[in-house]
Amino acid sequence: MSLADQFRNHFGHRDHLYGVMLAELADDLDAGGVTATIVASKHDATRADAIQLRLLAGIYRLVLRGGEPELAAFYPTLGGTRGPAEIWPVLRPVLANHLLELQAAIEHPPQTNEVGRSALLAIGLFEAARRHDLPRIRLLEPGASAGLNLNAAHYRVTGPDWAWGPVDSPLVLDTEAAGVHPVSVEIVEHRGCDIAPIDVTQPDAAAYLRSFVWPFDLPRDRRLQAALVVAQRHPPRVDRESASRWLARQLTAAPDGVLTVVWQSITAQYWPAQESARVREIVADARSRMPLAHLTMEGVPPAQLTGGYDVLAHGPRTELDGQVIARSHHHGPPVVLATA
Ligand SMILES: C[S@@+](CC[C@H](N)C(=O)[O-])C[C@H]1O[C@@H](n2cnc3c(N)ncnc32)[C@H](O)[C@@H]1O
């Protein structure tokens, strides 16, 4: 499939801002316009490279910086109210004025960190603490991105008949999960790793993370911004390392009286072959030395991951030591419990 068709087919409609933008960019690419100049080095890119998402994020970052007010008028997250149909005459000169920056932007693979998943993490922590009768938890997260889910204990998570976390948290995750019984867990240590960690203490980190969220998905953008406020007070620690290498070191020993929880969400599909199997081996080996729970929220069980499947079609499920404890929409809440 040509790059222009990858752009055009990504949404395949003009019903929202990004549908229109990708249709216009695809036509411009076919016509040899400014878009063709921006993506000139990427004609061999595959669908998995998602060049179109890289470019949309690069454009969004220009808008987030505040220098393109006319274009910002199309971005709902920035208060924009203009319908997308007329965007091209405004967008085209912005592309032409920022060629080098956009060429650099398409070198960055999409990078997200969805804090809605902390609701699933919280439910899993309750269940793990109950099963092990150990409420003091050391939380380890491979594939943590910016590590925003490591701050789960600073978020308020609620269901129809329960609530957990500080009442004054800037981030409240409302779920549909009924019958959850929170346990007063204490996270005594938390740490993550990622092959491309984002350091939230860096000035551009917030805009970088926001730029990969659809600018018309207001709830998701608000969740992220609230989590970033929390992260300024509690910067997560995320080491630059691959999942299996990092876990092997983290799981050599554990403090007494503490339950180690290895948590991972929507990351194993990006891991190279053998990484999931290696992580399972390391976790299994560590169980003989320490109380340990393995909590996963992946599209399909990590054991079956071979790559190239559609997470959305499968619907992520949260598993504790291989047993499904919750199902959810892709980004996290609302949560629908399948089993307890
Ligand atoms: C879709 S993001 C999910 C991030 C976070 N777990 C969440 O749920 O918001 C996938 C993350 O996996 C990371 N990743 C990919 N391969 C990895 C590997 N081999 N080891 C560790 N992290 C990896 C990526 O850099 C990216 O930050």
Ligand as a Chemical Component Dictionary entry (heavy atoms), coordinates in Angstrom:
data_LIG
# 
_chem_comp.id                   LIG 
_chem_comp.type                 NON-POLYMER 
_chem_comp.pdbx_formal_charge   0 
_chem_comp.three_letter_code    LIG 
# 
loop_
_chem_comp_atom.comp_id 
_chem_comp_atom.atom_id 
_chem_comp_atom.alt_atom_id 
_chem_comp_atom.type_symbol 
_chem_comp_atom.charge 
_chem_comp_atom.model_Cartn_x 
_chem_comp_atom.model_Cartn_y 
_chem_comp_atom.model_Cartn_z 
_chem_comp_atom.pdbx_ordinal 
LIG C1  C1  C 0  1.428  1.640  24.163 1  
LIG S1  S1  S 1  2.734  2.074  25.259 2  
LIG C2  C2  C 0  1.984  1.639  26.815 3  
LIG C3  C3  C 0  2.640  2.336  27.928 4  
LIG C4  C4  C 0  2.024  2.052  29.303 5  
LIG N1  N1  N 0  2.258  0.671  29.688 6  
LIG C5  C5  C 0  0.539  2.353  29.306 7  
LIG O1  O1  O 0  -0.262 1.410  29.420 8  
LIG O2  O2  O -1 0.167  3.519  29.194 9  
LIG C6  C6  C 0  3.927  0.766  24.999 10 
LIG C7  C7  C 0  5.259  1.043  25.676 11 
LIG O3  O3  O 0  6.071  -0.131 25.584 12 
LIG C8  C8  C 0  7.422  0.291  25.429 13 
LIG N2  N2  N 0  8.246  -0.842 24.960 14 
LIG C9  C9  C 0  8.285  -1.395 23.720 15 
LIG N3  N3  N 0  9.138  -2.440 23.684 16 
LIG C10 C10 C 0  9.657  -2.567 24.926 17 
LIG C11 C11 C 0  10.576 -3.482 25.530 18 
LIG N4  N4  N 0  11.151 -4.473 24.833 19 
LIG N5  N5  N 0  10.871 -3.322 26.838 20 
LIG C12 C12 C 0  10.306 -2.310 27.559 21 
LIG N6  N6  N 0  9.421  -1.430 27.044 22 
LIG C13 C13 C 0  9.091  -1.542 25.744 23 
LIG C14 C14 C 0  7.300  1.452  24.451 24 
LIG O4  O4  O 0  8.455  2.268  24.438 25 
LIG C15 C15 C 0  6.052  2.147  25.000 26 
LIG O5  O5  O 0  6.375  3.135  25.970 27 
# 
loop_
_chem_comp_bond.comp_id 
_chem_comp_bond.atom_id_1 
_chem_comp_bond.atom_id_2 
_chem_comp_bond.value_order 
_chem_comp_bond.pdbx_ordinal 
LIG C1  S1  SING 1  
LIG S1  C2  SING 2  
LIG S1  C6  SING 3  
LIG C2  C3  SING 4  
LIG C3  C4  SING 5  
LIG C4  N1  SING 6  
LIG C4  C5  SING 7  
LIG C5  O1  DOUB 8  
LIG C5  O2  SING 9  
LIG C6  C7  SING 10 
LIG C7  O3  SING 11 
LIG C7  C15 SING 12 
LIG O3  C8  SING 13 
LIG C8  N2  SING 14 
LIG C8  C14 SING 15 
LIG N2  C9  SING 16 
LIG N2  C13 SING 17 
LIG C9  N3  DOUB 18 
LIG N3  C10 SING 19 
LIG C10 C11 SING 20 
LIG C10 C13 DOUB 21 
LIG C11 N4  SING 22 
LIG C11 N5  DOUB 23 
LIG N5  C12 SING 24 
LIG C12 N6  DOUB 25 
LIG N6  C13 SING 26 
LIG C14 O4  SING 27 
LIG C14 C15 SING 28 
LIG C15 O5  SING 29 
# 
